[in-house]
Amino acid sequence: MTGPTPTTGTGFFTAPDGRLYEGWRVVTASAVVTLMAVGSIVYGFGSIFEPLRTELGWSTFVVSLGFSLRSEVGGVAAPFVGAALDRVGPRRVIRSGVLMSSLGVLALSFTTTVWWFFGSVALLAVGTTAAGGQAGNHAVATWFRARRARAMSMTTMGGALAGVFAFLVAVGVDRIGWRDTLRVLAVVIAVVGLAVSRWIRARPGDHPQPVDGIATEVGHSSVAAEFDIPYRVAIATSSFRRIVGFNIVADFGRLAYLTHLVAFVERDLGARPIAAGAALMVSTLASLVGRLAAGYFADRFAVQRVAALTMAPFAAGVLVLAVASEPWHAYGAAVLGGIGFGASVPVRPAMYVEFFGLAAFGRIMGLGRLASTTGGFLGGALFGLLVDAAAGSYGGAWLVVFAASVCSAPLVLLVRPPTELQERHRRG
C-alpha cells in the first residue's frame, strides 16, 4: 500500500498546522467508547460465566448458547447498523448503542429465567454492535488512508484494555456478587460512553487539515479513498465471499476462546476465580502487541497475508490450552492467544475498506459481520456441547478450536483485491 508523499516534517500525530490531527482525537474517543460499552462486558462475560451458571443451576451449553447469542444477534444487527452509519454518521449511532448497552447490562443483572437471560443478551448485542468497533472504524476510516490500518489498530486498543475489566469484574464478583457488579458497570458505561462520544464524527469534506494529517506534493491524492465500489457490486465479488468465508471459520474459535477461557482455568485447572480472571486480563493485554503489529504491517504489506499470519499465534495458544494441566500453562497460552486474537481485530475492517472503498463501507462491513458471526455462534454452541459431553472437561473442545484456526489461514490467502472494479469506480 502506498500513501501520500509528505512535504513537511510534521510529527506522526500532528498536522501541517502544528496542531494535533483531529483524526487521532476520533481514534482515542472511539477506543474509549469501545472500552466502556463493548469490551468491558464482552470480556467480562468470562468472569460471570461460572457464578451465573452455578447460581441458576444451568448447564454449560445453556450459558454458552446465551453468550454465543450475543455474537449472532450482533451479526444480525450489523447490516442495519452499517446502513445507519452510511446514512446518519457514527455519532448518533454510537450514542444509541451506548444507551442500549447500558440497559442490556442492567437487564442481565436481574436474570432469573433462561428467556430473560437470552433477551438481555440480545439487547446488549444490538447495543454493543452500534457502539463498538464497527461504528468506530467507520468514523476512523474517513480520517486516514496511508495510516488507516494503524489508526484502526489504535481504535481497537479500547477492546484490548477492556481485558483489565475482566479482572475488575472478577474482583467485583468476588466482593459484591455478579448481579451488583453488572449494575455498577451499567452506570459506568452510560456516563463515560455518552460523555466521550461527542468527539466522534466522520471527516467533513472541507476539513482544513489534510487526510492522515500529511501535506502532500502537488499531483498526489489526499482523498480518504481513491475508489468507491457500490454496495451491491462489492458483495457480489469473489473477494467479499472469500473474506467472509475466512472469518466464518476463524470466528468459530474466537468467541469460544473469549467466553470459556476464565471458566476453563477455574474448572479444569483449579484456579481461584480472581486468578482465573487474570488469565483473560493477560490475554487482552498481550493482544495490544498483536493489534499494533498488525496495524503496522497491514499499512505496508498485503492485508490478506497479514490476516493469515494472525492465526498462527492464536492456534498455538489454543493448542497449549488443550494440553494444559496447571494454571501457569494457561497464562502462557493466553499470551499467544491474545497476540493472535488482537492482531486479527484491525485487519478485518481494513480489508473491507482497502478492497471496496468508503462509500458503502458501513453496509459492507455490517453484512460481512452478519455472515462471520455465524461461525462464532456455531463454534460457541458446539464448544459448550463438547464440554458437557466430556463431563466438564475442556481438552477435546480446545482441539476442535485449534483445528478450525489452522484451517482458516489458507482460506484468506486465496483472497485477491477486485482490481478491475477498483479502476472502474475510481474517483475523478
C-alpha positions as CSV (number, residue, x, y, z in Angstrom):
1,M,0.0,0.0,0.0
2,T,1.3,3.4,-0.9
3,G,0.3,6.6,0.8
4,P,0.6,10.3,0.1
5,T,4.1,11.8,-0.1
6,P,4.7,14.3,2.8
7,T,6.2,17.7,2.0
8,T,6.7,18.8,5.6
9,G,8.4,17.4,8.7
10,T,5.2,17.1,10.7
11,G,5.1,14.6,13.6
12,F,3.2,11.4,13.4
13,F,0.2,12.8,15.4
14,T,0.4,16.5,14.2
15,A,-0.9,18.1,11.1
16,P,1.0,20.7,9.0
17,D,-0.6,23.5,11.0
18,G,1.3,22.2,14.0
19,R,-1.8,21.1,15.9
20,L,-3.0,17.6,16.8
21,Y,-4.6,16.0,13.8
22,E,-8.3,15.7,14.6
23,G,-8.4,12.1,13.3
24,W,-6.3,11.0,16.3
25,R,-8.9,12.5,18.7
26,V,-11.6,10.5,16.9
27,V,-9.4,7.4,17.3
28,T,-9.0,8.0,21.0
29,A,-12.6,8.7,21.6
30,S,-13.7,5.6,19.6
31,A,-11.2,3.5,21.7
32,V,-12.7,4.7,25.0
33,V,-16.3,4.0,23.9
34,T,-15.2,0.5,22.8
35,L,-13.5,0.0,26.1
36,M,-16.6,1.0,28.1
37,A,-19.6,-0.1,26.1
38,V,-18.3,-3.2,24.4
39,G,-15.1,-4.6,25.8
40,S,-15.9,-4.3,29.5
41,I,-18.9,-6.7,29.2
42,V,-17.7,-8.9,26.3
43,Y,-14.6,-9.7,28.2
44,G,-16.5,-9.6,31.5
45,F,-18.7,-12.4,30.3
46,G,-15.9,-14.8,31.2
47,S,-15.8,-13.7,34.8
48,I,-19.6,-14.0,35.3
49,F,-20.0,-17.3,33.3
50,E,-19.4,-19.7,36.2
51,P,-21.1,-17.7,39.0
52,L,-24.2,-17.3,36.9
53,R,-24.3,-20.9,35.8
54,T,-23.8,-22.1,39.4
55,E,-26.4,-19.9,41.0
56,L,-29.1,-20.7,38.4
57,G,-28.2,-24.3,38.0
58,W,-27.9,-24.2,34.2
59,S,-25.7,-26.4,32.0
60,T,-22.6,-25.2,30.3
61,F,-24.4,-25.5,27.0
62,V,-27.3,-23.1,28.0
63,V,-24.9,-20.4,29.2
64,S,-22.7,-20.9,26.2
65,L,-25.7,-20.6,23.9
66,G,-26.8,-17.4,25.6
67,F,-23.4,-15.7,25.3
68,S,-23.0,-17.0,21.8
69,L,-26.3,-15.4,21.1
70,R,-24.7,-12.0,21.7
71,S,-22.4,-12.6,18.7
72,E,-25.2,-13.9,16.4
73,V,-27.7,-11.1,17.3
74,G,-25.0,-8.6,16.9
75,G,-24.3,-10.0,13.5
76,V,-28.0,-9.7,12.5
77,A,-28.0,-6.1,13.7
78,A,-24.7,-5.3,11.9
79,P,-26.1,-4.6,8.4
80,F,-28.8,-2.3,9.9
81,V,-26.1,-0.5,11.9
82,G,-24.0,-0.3,8.8
83,A,-26.8,1.3,6.8
84,A,-27.4,3.8,9.7
85,L,-23.7,4.7,9.7
86,D,-23.7,5.4,6.0
87,R,-26.9,7.4,6.3
88,V,-26.7,9.4,9.6
89,G,-23.0,9.1,10.6
90,P,-21.3,7.5,13.5
91,R,-22.0,9.9,16.4
92,R,-25.8,9.3,16.6
93,V,-25.4,5.6,16.1
94,I,-22.8,5.3,18.8
95,R,-24.8,7.2,21.4
96,S,-27.8,5.0,20.7
97,G,-25.6,1.9,21.1
98,V,-24.1,3.2,24.5
99,L,-27.6,3.5,25.9
100,M,-28.7,0.1,24.7
101,S,-25.5,-1.5,26.0
102,S,-26.1,0.0,29.5
103,L,-29.7,-1.1,29.6
104,G,-28.7,-4.6,28.4
105,V,-26.1,-5.0,31.2
106,L,-28.7,-3.7,33.7
107,A,-31.3,-6.2,32.5
108,L,-28.8,-9.0,32.6
109,S,-28.2,-8.3,36.3
110,F,-31.9,-9.3,37.0
111,T,-31.7,-12.7,35.2
112,T,-33.7,-15.4,36.8
113,T,-35.0,-17.3,33.8
114,V,-33.5,-18.6,30.5
115,W,-35.7,-16.3,28.4
116,W,-34.9,-13.2,30.4
117,F,-31.2,-14.1,30.1
118,F,-31.5,-14.5,26.3
119,G,-33.5,-11.3,25.9
120,S,-31.0,-9.3,28.0
121,V,-28.1,-10.6,25.9
122,A,-29.9,-9.8,22.7
123,L,-30.5,-6.2,23.8
124,L,-26.8,-6.0,24.8
125,A,-25.8,-7.4,21.5
126,V,-27.6,-4.7,19.5
127,G,-26.1,-2.0,21.7
128,T,-22.5,-3.3,21.5
129,T,-22.8,-3.6,17.7
130,A,-24.0,0.0,17.4
131,A,-21.4,1.4,19.9
132,G,-18.5,-0.8,19.1
133,G,-15.7,-1.4,16.6
134,Q,-18.0,-1.2,13.5
135,A,-19.0,2.3,14.3
136,G,-15.6,3.4,15.4
137,N,-13.9,2.0,12.4
138,H,-16.4,3.7,10.1
139,A,-15.5,7.1,11.6
140,V,-11.8,6.5,11.7
141,A,-11.6,5.2,8.1
142,T,-12.7,8.6,6.8
143,W,-9.8,10.4,8.5
144,F,-7.0,8.2,7.2
145,R,-5.6,6.5,4.2
146,A,-1.8,5.9,4.4
147,R,-2.1,5.3,8.1
148,R,-5.5,3.7,8.1
149,A,-4.6,0.2,9.4
150,R,-2.5,1.7,12.2
151,A,-5.3,4.1,13.1
152,M,-7.8,1.2,13.2
153,S,-5.4,-0.9,15.3
154,M,-5.2,2.0,17.8
155,T,-9.0,2.2,17.9
156,T,-9.2,-1.4,18.9
157,M,-6.9,-0.7,21.8
158,G,-10.0,0.0,23.8
159,G,-11.1,-3.6,23.4
160,A,-7.6,-4.8,24.5
161,L,-7.6,-2.6,27.6
162,A,-11.0,-3.9,28.4
163,G,-9.2,-7.1,29.5
164,V,-8.5,-5.2,32.6
165,F,-12.2,-5.1,33.2
166,A,-12.3,-8.9,33.1
167,F,-10.1,-8.8,36.2
168,L,-12.1,-5.9,37.8
169,V,-15.3,-7.8,37.1
170,A,-13.8,-10.9,38.7
171,V,-12.9,-8.8,41.8
172,G,-16.4,-7.3,41.8
173,V,-18.0,-10.8,41.6
174,D,-15.8,-12.0,44.5
175,R,-16.6,-8.9,46.6
176,I,-20.2,-7.9,45.9
177,G,-21.6,-10.7,43.6
178,W,-22.2,-10.8,39.9
179,R,-25.5,-9.0,39.9
180,D,-24.4,-5.9,41.8
181,T,-21.2,-5.8,39.7
182,L,-23.2,-5.7,36.5
183,R,-25.4,-2.9,37.9
184,V,-22.3,-0.7,38.7
185,L,-21.0,-1.5,35.2
186,A,-24.2,-0.4,33.6
187,V,-23.9,3.1,35.2
188,V,-20.3,3.5,34.2
189,I,-21.0,2.5,30.6
190,A,-23.7,5.1,30.2
191,V,-21.9,8.0,31.9
192,V,-18.5,7.6,30.3
193,G,-19.8,6.4,26.9
194,L,-22.1,9.3,26.4
195,A,-19.5,11.9,27.5
196,V,-16.8,10.7,25.2
197,S,-19.0,10.1,22.1
198,R,-19.2,13.8,21.4
199,W,-15.7,13.7,20.0
200,I,-16.6,11.1,17.3
201,R,-17.6,12.3,13.8
202,A,-16.9,11.5,10.2
203,R,-14.4,13.7,8.5
204,P,-16.0,16.7,6.7
205,G,-15.1,17.1,3.1
206,D,-13.9,20.7,3.7
207,H,-11.8,19.9,6.8
208,P,-8.8,22.3,6.9
209,Q,-6.3,19.5,7.8
210,P,-5.3,17.1,5.1
211,V,-6.1,13.4,5.3
212,D,-3.8,11.5,7.6
213,G,-2.5,14.9,8.8
214,I,0.0,14.8,6.0
215,A,0.6,17.6,3.5
216,T,1.1,16.1,0.0
217,E,3.0,17.1,-3.0
218,V,1.2,18.6,-6.0
219,G,-0.3,15.8,-8.1
220,H,-0.6,13.4,-5.2
221,S,-4.1,12.5,-4.0
222,S,-5.1,13.3,-0.4
223,V,-8.6,12.0,-0.5
224,A,-9.6,9.3,2.0
225,A,-10.2,6.7,-0.6
226,E,-9.4,6.5,-4.3
227,F,-12.4,4.4,-5.3
228,D,-15.9,3.7,-4.2
229,I,-17.3,0.3,-5.3
230,P,-21.2,0.3,-4.9
231,Y,-22.6,-2.0,-2.2
232,R,-24.4,-4.5,-4.4
233,V,-21.4,-4.8,-6.7
234,A,-19.0,-5.3,-3.8
235,I,-20.9,-8.1,-2.1
236,A,-21.2,-10.0,-5.4
237,T,-17.5,-10.3,-5.8
238,S,-15.4,-13.4,-5.0
239,S,-13.2,-11.1,-2.9
240,F,-16.1,-10.4,-0.5
241,R,-17.2,-14.1,-0.4
242,R,-13.7,-15.3,0.4
243,I,-13.1,-12.7,3.2
244,V,-16.4,-13.8,4.7
245,G,-15.5,-17.5,4.4
246,F,-12.2,-16.9,6.2
247,N,-14.0,-15.0,9.0
248,I,-16.6,-17.7,9.5
249,V,-14.0,-20.4,10.0
250,A,-11.7,-18.1,12.1
251,D,-14.6,-16.8,14.3
252,F,-15.6,-20.4,15.0
253,G,-13.0,-20.5,17.7
254,R,-12.5,-16.8,18.7
255,L,-15.8,-16.5,20.5
256,A,-15.3,-19.8,22.3
257,Y,-11.9,-18.7,23.4
258,L,-13.1,-15.4,24.9
259,T,-16.2,-16.9,26.6
260,H,-14.6,-20.0,28.1
261,L,-11.0,-19.1,29.0
262,V,-11.8,-18.0,32.5
263,A,-14.2,-20.9,33.2
264,F,-11.6,-23.4,31.9
265,V,-8.9,-22.1,34.2
266,E,-11.2,-22.2,37.1
267,R,-12.9,-25.6,36.5
268,D,-10.3,-27.7,34.8
269,L,-7.1,-26.2,36.2
270,G,-8.5,-25.5,39.7
271,A,-7.6,-21.8,40.0
272,R,-9.5,-19.3,42.2
273,P,-12.0,-17.0,40.4
274,I,-9.7,-14.0,40.6
275,A,-6.7,-15.9,39.4
276,A,-8.8,-17.3,36.6
277,G,-10.0,-13.8,35.6
278,A,-6.3,-12.8,35.5
279,A,-5.8,-15.2,32.6
280,L,-8.2,-13.2,30.4
281,M,-6.5,-10.0,31.5
282,V,-3.2,-11.4,30.5
283,S,-4.6,-12.4,27.1
284,T,-6.1,-9.0,26.4
285,L,-3.0,-7.1,27.4
286,A,-1.0,-9.3,25.2
287,S,-3.4,-8.5,22.4
288,L,-2.1,-4.9,22.5
289,V,1.1,-6.2,20.8
290,G,-0.8,-8.1,18.2
291,R,-3.1,-5.1,17.4
292,L,-0.3,-2.6,17.0
293,A,1.9,-5.0,15.0
294,A,-0.9,-6.0,12.6
295,G,-1.8,-2.3,12.0
296,Y,1.8,-1.5,11.2
297,F,2.3,-4.4,8.8
298,A,-1.1,-4.0,7.1
299,D,-0.2,-0.5,6.1
300,R,2.9,-1.9,4.3
301,F,2.0,-5.4,3.1
302,A,-1.0,-7.2,1.5
303,V,-3.6,-7.2,4.3
304,Q,-4.8,-10.7,3.5
305,R,-1.3,-12.1,4.2
306,V,-1.2,-10.3,7.5
307,A,-4.6,-11.8,8.3
308,A,-3.3,-15.3,7.6
309,L,-0.3,-14.7,9.9
310,T,-2.6,-13.7,12.8
311,M,-3.9,-17.2,13.0
312,A,-0.5,-18.8,13.9
313,P,-0.1,-17.5,17.5
314,F,-3.8,-17.9,18.2
315,A,-3.7,-21.5,17.1
316,A,-0.6,-22.1,19.1
317,G,-2.2,-20.7,22.2
318,V,-5.3,-22.8,21.9
319,L,-3.1,-25.9,21.4
320,V,-1.4,-25.2,24.7
321,L,-4.8,-24.8,26.4
322,A,-5.7,-28.3,25.1
323,V,-2.8,-29.9,26.9
324,A,-2.6,-27.5,30.0
325,S,-2.6,-29.1,33.4
326,E,-1.5,-26.1,35.6
327,P,-2.8,-22.5,35.8
328,W,0.5,-21.1,34.6
329,H,0.2,-23.1,31.4
330,A,-3.0,-21.2,30.7
331,Y,-1.2,-17.9,31.3
332,G,1.4,-18.8,28.7
333,A,-1.3,-19.8,26.3
334,A,-3.2,-16.6,27.0
335,V,-0.1,-14.6,25.8
336,L,0.0,-16.4,22.5
337,G,-3.8,-16.5,22.0
338,G,-4.1,-12.8,22.9
339,I,-1.4,-11.7,20.4
340,G,-3.2,-13.7,17.6
341,F,-6.7,-12.6,18.6
342,G,-5.6,-9.0,18.9
343,A,-3.8,-9.0,15.6
344,S,-7.0,-10.2,13.8
345,V,-9.2,-7.3,15.0
346,P,-7.9,-4.4,12.9
347,V,-7.1,-6.3,9.7
348,R,-10.7,-7.4,9.1
349,P,-12.3,-3.9,8.7
350,A,-9.0,-2.8,7.0
351,M,-9.6,-5.5,4.3
352,Y,-13.1,-4.3,3.5
353,V,-12.2,-0.6,3.1
354,E,-8.9,-1.4,1.3
355,F,-10.7,-3.6,-1.2
356,F,-14.0,-1.7,-1.7
357,G,-13.6,1.9,-0.6
358,L,-15.6,4.1,1.7
359,A,-18.9,4.9,0.1
360,A,-20.7,1.7,1.3
361,F,-18.1,0.7,4.0
362,G,-20.7,0.6,6.8
363,R,-23.1,-1.7,4.9
364,I,-20.3,-3.9,3.5
365,M,-18.7,-4.3,6.9
366,G,-22.1,-5.0,8.5
367,L,-23.0,-7.7,6.1
368,G,-19.6,-9.3,6.5
369,R,-20.1,-9.3,10.2
370,L,-23.5,-10.9,9.9
371,A,-22.0,-13.8,7.9
372,S,-18.9,-14.2,10.0
373,T,-20.8,-14.2,13.4
374,T,-22.5,-17.4,12.3
375,G,-19.1,-19.1,12.8
376,G,-18.8,-17.6,16.2
377,F,-22.3,-18.7,17.2
378,L,-21.9,-22.3,16.0
379,G,-18.5,-22.5,17.5
380,G,-19.6,-21.3,20.9
381,A,-22.6,-23.6,21.0
382,L,-20.7,-26.6,19.8
383,F,-17.9,-25.9,22.4
384,G,-20.5,-25.9,25.2
385,L,-21.9,-29.2,23.9
386,L,-18.5,-30.8,23.8
387,V,-17.6,-29.7,27.3
388,D,-20.9,-31.1,28.7
389,A,-20.4,-34.4,26.8
390,A,-17.0,-34.7,28.3
391,A,-18.4,-34.2,31.8
392,G,-16.9,-30.7,32.1
393,S,-13.5,-31.3,30.6
394,Y,-12.3,-28.8,28.0
395,G,-9.4,-30.6,26.4
396,G,-11.3,-32.0,23.3
397,A,-13.2,-28.8,22.7
398,W,-9.9,-26.8,22.6
399,L,-8.6,-29.3,19.9
400,V,-11.6,-28.5,17.7
401,V,-10.9,-24.8,18.0
402,F,-7.3,-25.4,17.2
403,A,-8.3,-27.3,14.0
404,A,-10.6,-24.6,12.9
405,S,-7.9,-21.9,13.4
406,V,-5.4,-23.8,11.4
407,C,-7.8,-24.4,8.5
408,S,-8.7,-20.7,8.3
409,A,-5.3,-19.3,7.3
410,P,-5.2,-20.9,3.8
411,L,-8.7,-19.5,3.1
412,V,-7.7,-15.9,3.5
413,L,-4.6,-16.4,1.3
414,L,-7.0,-17.1,-1.6
415,V,-8.5,-13.5,-1.4
416,R,-7.5,-11.1,-4.2
417,P,-8.5,-7.5,-4.4
418,P,-11.1,-6.6,-7.1
419,T,-8.6,-4.6,-9.2
420,E,-10.9,-4.2,-12.3
421,L,-13.7,-2.8,-10.2
422,Q,-11.4,-0.5,-8.3
423,E,-10.3,1.0,-11.6
424,R,-13.8,1.2,-12.9
425,H,-15.1,3.0,-9.8
426,R,-12.0,5.2,-9.1
427,R,-12.8,8.8,-8.1
428,G,-12.2,11.5,-10.5
